Amino acid sequence: MTHLILPDTDRVLSRQTGWTRRHWEALADHLLDSLVPYFSPGASLVELPGRPSRSGTASDALEGFARSFMLAAFRIAGVQGKGCEQLTERYARGVANGANPDHPEAWLRLTPRSQQMVEAAAIAVSLHETREWIWDRLDTRAQEHVAEWLGGFNGSTTHDNNWRLFQVVSEQFLASVGAPYRQEDIDGGLDRIEDWYVGNGWYSDGDGQNFDNYIGWAMHLYPGLWARMAAATPGAQYEDRLKLYKERIRLFLEDAVHFVGNDGAPIYQGRSLTYRMAAAAPYWMGALLDSTPLTPGETRRLCSGIARHFVQHGVPDERGVLTLGWYDTFLPTTQQYSGPGSPYWASKGFVGLILPPEHPVWSDPEDSIPLDDADQQRAMPEPGWILHGSRHDQVVQLVNHGADHAPVAEPDGVEPAGDPHYNRLAYANHAGPDLSDREPGIDNLISLVTPDGTASGRGRIRRLGVEGRTASSWHKAWLGSDGPWKIEITSLVRNGWEIRCALVEGPAGATVRTAGFAVAGNSLPEATSTEAAAAARNADGLLSAVVGLYGYEAAGVHRAVGVNPFGVHSATPYLTAPHHGEPLMLVNAVLLTRDALRPEALAEGIQVRVDGTTVRIGLPGGDTEVVELGRVD
């Protein structure tokens, strides 16, 4: 067992994080060295301990090899192979043995929509980036075996989402080395992602409202990597597409710069969060494609902040292993497709190592990011979000009125309650949703609740608009098989807090419950409640509060154990109001901060007047906001 040893911090070159390229190389080397005990004798498989994925242990072992190979490839390429001889030999031997169908450690063959397709793309990218040091040194028979194995993509079918790009990069690699491939597969995959482009740098990951971390580390990453392969393919036409991808990643990064706190903590929202440092991938890719609104110093500031944040929170673990979870092992963060090797998609966050040490992202001094200098707020209509961040307490919040990961087809009858990684009204970088499979979600939802505890969810989000400080949507609430009832919500963001105005249909006898963020830690959060407000504060000083401004009659704090990615103990403040069968107007404030304040002070400083379905909000300083509800037929 070896422990991570990092170089001394360099506050001259990197005044905010202290990290330099040497820190990134040390972290990469530690992750790679720590995997050695888990390699199979032939080096083609990495058999890590942990819960198997739904694809089985053979696929999981391939996953461990392929995803760590990407990390090794970036490490090797960035230093032109110097000092990486053992690493090069290890992965070259693994590639030769794994692709050999007669070897006892042969990789699973590629079949339509199989997990092997994901891992094959990682191997194709890695072989391209290390071509001079691995591919070119394989003997002819080994190269033929690799081409035959990757050739399983030719004419095959993938899932219709970011998986289309796995086929694209794998077959482009085949083209670049003169192996059989199908140009129509490459063109078809790249054409397909055009159907998912929604503007201003944003894609949906497949049909629907699938907006999350995947947009940065898949929908922008792979087209850039494909272009690098195409540039190495004689006669390939790629310039027009590359120009398009460069324009889009520049636009995307204008939004994405706001996704990370000034302490490096990224937003906890969406699936596959166990990839952790992969959150840095789009920032590096902007620099790699020479198309970014960020300065080189800003790019390193963001990426190093992300990596340092996870290291400071115990990642990797004491074995040097990336576990299934967020900080510690926490399986509810993962999905059924996540196996023990899955977290090594963190390798994507190391793509900046391809850039040589003399590149400005490594040699320029760190620059401040916007949140270092002032509080931030940005409306993002394409995903249906408003991002707002606090400079002094490092909290970034995402107000969600557009991303739901719901099926595209309108459900016939009862609508699914929704995925907690997508269906919340808000997410943050220091707080995450409770992820219980035993009881309905509470945090950051407005729900109908029956006397027996049945609660409605928030599945398909139906947008009403995002503009300036406000975002609006509605959804159908179901109580078992009864319903649906419409719940329309407008969020108004102001000064680091959110005011939620809701028009709630429901049955007589039900209760309307609204809740704020769940705060968590390894000790019991403190909790307080009055008739009009409730709050919970964890040991790190993070306060979650809800304050009733109109219509709510009671408040409380819900506690849970073992269901939150940020700690064993979690607490969620909430408000309630009885429903009498007629549409009910409700207004409350939601707060997430490290300030020491009395939540009721918000109520004292905000004046709310409701006239029918119009809400007039008098704010501190004399400003007035008007929110119109009742826009849903």
Disulfide bonds with the S-S distance in Angstrom:
none
